[in-house]
Amino acid sequence: MLTHAARSNRPIKLFNTAQQVIELVFGKPSDRIPVSPSRAAVPVGRDVEGAVKRDVPGIRVLILSFRILLPVCLLALQAGSSFAAQSASDENKPKDEARREEVKKDDVRRDTPGVSIKPRQLIRMDVDLALLNVTVTDPYNRLVTGLEPDNFRVFEDNIEQEVVTFSAEDVPISIGVIFDFSGSMSNKVGKAREAAVQFFKTANQQDEFFLVSFNERAELSSSFTNSVEDLQSRMMLTAPRGRTALLDALYLGLSQMRGAHNAKRALLILSDGGDNHSRYNESDIKRLVKEADTQLYAIGIFDPIGSRNRSPEELAGPSLLSEVTEMTGGRVFNVERLEELPDIASKIGMELRNQYVLGYRPSNKAHDARWRKVKIKLRAPKGLPPLSVFSKTGYYAPSH
C-alpha cells in the first residue's frame, strides 16, 4: 500500500538517479492504486492518453502486479543500501580504533603533537652525564664567582675528563631541614630557630622545603611545602627533650628527598652533633649519603672543648658531621657563639645560590656499580690568592 501523499495527477518521485527518473501518476486522491477494466496507471513518457489498448486479463494482472511491486522494491532497495552503508561503517570502527592504538604506541610519528611539561615538573633522562655542584672560596672563606670553564679540571679515578656542560645559574632547590630538639639543645634551640628563619629568607619562590625534627626519635614534621611560615610555626611548637637520634633523622631526610621536585637538592642540619639513640649506625648512613645525589650542610652548635657537659657522643659529633657533609660537597660550619647562628645560616643559603655546575661524560663506560672517585682542580686566574674548591668526592656507577 502507498499512503495518500499526493494530489490528483501530481507525480511522486520514488527513485532518482543521474540517468533516469521513474514516476507514477495517480488518477485521483486515494491510498490505493485504482484498478479499472479499461484504463490503468501508466508510466510517464508513453502516449498522450496513456491507456493500455489490449484488454487481456493476464496482461492487466501482470501490469498491476508490476505497478504494485515496483515502488515496494525501490523502497526496499533504498533501505538495503542504507543498512549496507551502516554495516560497512561499523566494520571499519575496529580498524579505525586499531589505527589509533598504533599511533599511541608509535611515539616517534612526525605528526604526533608535543607533550607539554608542567612547571616544576622534573624530567629524568637516561644518559651517561655526571653533574657536579662546585663551590669555590678564597682564604677568607668568601665565595668566588665569575670563573670560566677553562678554570676547572675534572678527574675521575685520576683520569682527566672533558667538561661538556657548565653553568653558574641560580636554580630552584629542594631543601630538607634536619632540626635537633634533643635535651642537649635546651639552651641553644632559640638561636637555632632564628638561624632556620634566616636561612629561609634566602629562598626563592620556586624552592620547596620539608622539616624533620628529632630527639630520641625522628619524625617528619612537615612534608614538602613552599610555605616558610608553616615550617616556622611547627618549629615554634616543638620543645627540646630526650635523647638524640641524629643518624635516624638523616636517614629519614634522605628518604624523604626521593620525592623532591627539583633536580638540585640539599639537607641543612642544625645540631650539636651527638648521637646516642639511633637504630642506624654510621656505616649505614655513609653508604646512603654516597648513593643520594644530595648535598649536606651542617651548623654544628658545639659546646666549648673544655666544657664538662660534653658527653662522649657530643665529643664525636664534629667529626661525624664533617665526614657526611664533605663527601657530598657540603661543609660544616662550627658555631662558637650562638649570636653567629643567623649569619652562618644566611651564608649557607647564599652558597647554595652561587655554585658552579660542571657536567662531563665519564671515559669509563662500564656499568659495574663501583665507586668512582672524583676530584676537581683549579686553574686560578692570575692575580688571585690560593682558592679552595668543594664538591662531592665520588659517585656509584650505574649497575646496568
C-alpha angles and dihedrals in degrees: 000000000000120000122243096263106139142050125244116297092000115129120236113207110225102170132013130188135161090261106039145020117203116197137176126212122210119208094215140000107283141125090236135062105248116236112210126183089222106030137029136185109276134194117263114259100050124107121316096260093044093207127143107240099197114074099204113148094212092052092047091052091048093048092046091051090049092052092050097044097043098071091040091053092047092052091047090050092052092048091048092052092052092049092048091051091050091048091051090051091051091049091052094053095079089048092050091048090049090052091051090050090052090052090051092051094044100076094172097062111131093223095055112115117242121260114246117227117220119228114276091009111147117230117202121200125191100227133131096248120132117205125200128193107213131193122194123195137177127232089277091056092251120145117257115212134173098057121146131226091258089063091068132071120188124203127189115191087345093304116117115238131206114248107225101171131038133174140158101191129136105246132180114277134205107218132186120198115211106199124192113221097166123132092260088065095058095110094038105043095091094060090039089059090050090051092053091050091050090050091052090055090067091058127113124227091252093055121105129203141193130189129223115186122189144180117145088344133028122233137175104246094179132008121217112318140155092216109102090179091061091054092048093052092050091052091051092054095056121086123202116250143130132028131320126265098175097152092051089051091052090050091051092047094050091047091051090050090068087078094055119133097206126072093223113069137178142171123214115202121198108188147118086243101239120129121191107146112044128127091208122069131218094264091055092052096044090052091050092047090054091052096046119082091220132117117228124210125179137193105208111207096192129172116237114282093245093051115124092211095070114110123208089258092053091048089056093044100089094052092047093052092045093054098049094044099045095054088059097047093257129112145220118242110202116212117214096174125032090224088070095061100091093048092049092050090051090050092054090051091052091048092056088053095051106050131125119234115210123189128194139164109237114240088216102079096180115124095209101135090236127144113263118202116223127196131177124206126190132226094202117206115252116274097031123115120240109299132210123221128202125195139135114292097226149318141229115261116235116271098220 
